[in-house]
Amino acid sequence: MAIHTVLGELDPADLGPTSMHEHVFSDLRLWAKTGDDGIKWEGPIGPEAQAHLRWNGLHTPDNLLLHDPEVAVAEMEAVKRAGGGTIVDLTVNGMGRRVADLVEVSRRSGVPIAIGCGYYVEEMHPEELASMDVDAIAATMLDELRDGIDGTGVIPALIGEIGTNHPPTEAEWRVVRAAGRAGAESGAAVNIHLSWRGADGLVVTEALIEEGVPADRIILSHLDERLDEGYHDAVAETGVVMEFDTFGSEYFYSTKSRARNPTDVERLTFLARLIEAGHGDRIVIGCDIWSQGNLIRNGGCGYEHLFRRVQPALEWACGADAATVEKIMVETPKRLLDRP
Ligand SMILES: [Zn+2]
């Protein structure tokens, strides 16, 4: 068993408090709304843009690009100062993955970074995926899990985030099943990105279990973007790992559509319910940072938010005891990232 990071194998004892869902580098400008239903920020992106970006998250394409290694190192150094351990970067193929730069950022900041593999939503699938069947797609993931990514020698710790829309498209279903097959064969955990627009966690879980992934190695992302008690309870029943991973993002994507993130207070309230019901051993958390507005340098909460503010709030806002906090921050990430 081993925990693979961009700097090689990490002793599980050194994992520390872990954010299970981040993007150190990513390019999600595809989500930008460049039409007439929003106002673009015309100036430079800095703290002065923060208020605008909080209310118009998707209207400035540059907001959706994380590309600067110098900035990434500074943000990771803040993680270290806040007592953070490891960062899991789930920027997969097609999302602006930059493996060589991650190696550099991890080495310079001293923060271990574990990464995923696979494919995001269909809009970002590489062209060749359209003609590949489930086994052929699974083979691409198994290659990376065994031999590393693109000749860098960097081996992913897990599979995902695997992208799904609501409802998942035919191409996304093929990738979900491929991730399931690759997960079953390799023993790697599988993380699924779910759309806030639907409650697809249950059907996706069913498919992954059918492909042979044990429930406790399935991680469902973004459950805090769909705050629905009945849905959360049904997901908890299945035995999968529930991920609340957008702490620190309190944005209107667009005021015209009224689409917005929940607030941290709402996230903590729903998390408290699950912890109280005894599900503390199947919860992991993160900030899913993917925009400039999220960064400390631009007046956002930064990756450090999870360790500096959310981790203590698990006790004072969610009623978690010290053992449960340790499970959420360290033990469950360790179990999920450690693989044959
Ligand atoms: Zn996601």
Boltz pocket constraint, residues with backbone or C-beta under 6 A from the ligand:
constraints:
  - pocket:
      binder: B
      contacts: [[A, 161], [A, 193], [A, 194], [A, 221], [A, 222]]
      max_distance: 6.0
